[in-house]
Amino acid sequence: MAFEELKENTENIQEQLESYIESNLSYYKLRSFKLAMKSTTAIFKFGLILLCFCMVLLFCSIALAFALGNYCGSYAYGFAIVGGIYLVLTVLLFFVKDKIVEGPILEKFSEIFFND
């Protein structure tokens, strides 16, 4: 009789353990899906904003180049000046890229992954 009860208890424990494992797997699948979707949407939003900003920057750069070219008497000089401005900005960005780019990105994704 004691053996029968022990056998039933072990079967019950085994069923509960299987149920617990399945529940944990479902939870972690759902959590990883949530994190993946949050990071995917954050990247998509960032890309969309970046695309819009690039379009604005392109048209403003062309307008500035034409304005400077008109002022200098040659459109080629205007475009060369705008190109030089971008070259200087690119070199400056290269030297400070760790502080400006990596820090905010790391902070944003740390917030997404670890604040849930």
N, C-alpha and C positions, 0 to 999 in steps of 0.2 A: 504494500500500500504506500509506503513512504517512497519506494522507488518510482511508482506511478506518478505521485505528486511531483517528485523531483524532475521526472521526464517532462511533465506538463509545464513546469516552471521554466525549464531550459528552452522548451519550444516557444513559450511565451516571450522569454528574454530574447531569443533569436529573432522573432517576428518584430519585437519592438526595436531591436538594433537595426534590422533592415529598414524599418520605417524611418528611424532616425537618420540613417545614412542617406536614404533617398531624399528626405527633407533637406538635409544639409547640401546635397548636390544641387537640388532645385534652387535653394537660396543662393548659392555661390554662382550658379549660372545666371540667375536673374540680376545679381549684383554686378557681375562682370559685364552683362549686357547693358546695364544702366551706365556704368563707367565708360564703356565703349561708345555709347550713344552721346553721352555728355561731351566727351572729348571730340568726337566726330562733328557734332554740331558746333562746338567752339572753333574748331579748325575751319569749318565751312563758313561761319560768320566772319571770322578773321580774314579769310580769303576773299569773301565778297566785299568787305570794307576796303581791303587792300586794292582790289580791282577798281572800285569806284575812286579811291584816292589816286591811283595811277592815271586814270582817265583825266581827272581834274588837273593833276600835275602836268600831264602831256599837253593839254590845251593851254594852260597857263604858261608853260615853257615856250610853246610856239608863239604865243602872243608877246611874251617878253623878248624873244629873239627878233621878231619883226619890229617891235618898238625900238630895241637897241640898234637894230640894223638901219632903221629909218633915221635915228639920231646920229649914227656914225656915217651914214651915207652909203653903206653897203650891207645888204642882208647877210652876206657871208660873215662879216665881222660880228654881227648880232648873234648868229648861231654859234660862232666860235666862242664868244664871251659866255653864252649860256652853257656851252659844253665845258668850258673851263671852270665855271661855277660848280657844275656837277662833279667834275674831276676833284676839285678841292673838297667838296662835301663827302665824296666817296672815300678819299684818303682819311679824312677826319673820322668817318664812321668806322673804317677799318681799325683805327687805333683804340676806339672806345666801344667796340662791338660787344665785349663781354659784359660791360655794365649796363648798356642800353638794351641789348637784345636778349641775352641769355637769362638775365635776372628776372625780368617780368614774365617771360615765357615759363621759366621754372616755377615761379611763384603761382602763376595761374593754374598750371596743371597740378601742382601740389595741392592747391585749394580744391580742385575737382576731385582728385583721388583720395585725399585724406580727411576731408571735412564731412564725409557722409556718415 
